[in-house]
């Protein structure tokens, strides 16, 4: 299995999904060797073998070569990805040598930066290649064409793969519509969420200032994730303007980093709501500051323009926080006890936010029913789907 990130060294949700997927595949008897392009201490992992393809640390790799989500900058003259020393070329060369020395039944690659390594492994070994799609360049570009360099990598990968796994029906449809891939080649395995009771322990919240505001009657609207065009945050900011005009004691807490940080900061000033907006910046998705941002929230919003799945709404529900999500998200296919809105409908987004903030019984009902529904959104069905993909490709290969 080829990945680009793995907790605690991850930038977004793909690393979390890979971790949980592998834990559950291992429980089903799958022997996994997970190859990463960086070196780190994973000695605490006992459910699979983690292999490092280079001596670079994760911080150095993400700084020098970017990550799965920084595709807009890849392949340019000033970016090292186009050079022979790029991280994905290093990964490809390492994987070719690895598969020539070992015995493997399948190759399973996650998202575009591992596709070339997956194709190299397939070429050397002749083994079936499964491509797992957590997001496409179409999604990352906010439902636009995006970077042609990355689109080409995705297109070639989709064409040459033996099978494709998409994290939602919406992602499957994107692969069909944008890349011309046959529907019959794609299976859907929705992501899920592992509920950890530890995260709900009642410890002191690190957001002392926000806690003080709450004690003075303020309510907190949370958005957590990368600050990019894909996430639809300018729409949320404009909806926030309407919410604040009706409920001035509302704070919008943005947790995350990205290329829209300055744009969103400036927009909050232009809308004259900067005093109601707090930009926290990037947080470790496994640390207490990240968890505490959910614990202190009254409502969570994910207004994504194009979200292949979206794990953060499930994370919010695990903390008893009601959620509002865009209809253009994969998680909307499996989550019903929430409020849904088109990402572009800022008026309706504001109306739904005001309704939840104003109506305590509605807020509690959404939170309680959402938490109950969360218990049924597990990896069981997805793992069964993936195991069937494995078996069918092994049978087809042996035949």
ABEGO torsion letter per residue (X at the ends): XBBABBOABBABAAAAAAAAAAAAAAAAGBBBBBBBABBBBAAABAABBBBBABABBAAAAAAAAEBAAAAAABGBAABAAABAABAAAAAAAAAAAAAAABBBABBBBBEAAAAAAAAAAAAAAGBBBBBBBABBAAAAAGGBAEBAAAAAAAAAAAAABABBBBABAAAAAAAAAAAGBBAAABBBBBBBBBBBAAAABBBBBABAAAAAAAAAGBBBBBBBEBBBAAAGAAAAAAAAAAAAAABABBBBBBBEBEAAAAAAAAAAAAAGAAAABBBAEBBBAABAAAAAAAAABABBBBABABBABGAAAAAAAAAGBBBBBBAABAAAAABABBBBBBAABAAAAAAAAAAAAABAAAAAAAAAAAAAAAAABBAAAAAAAAAAAAAAAAAAAAX
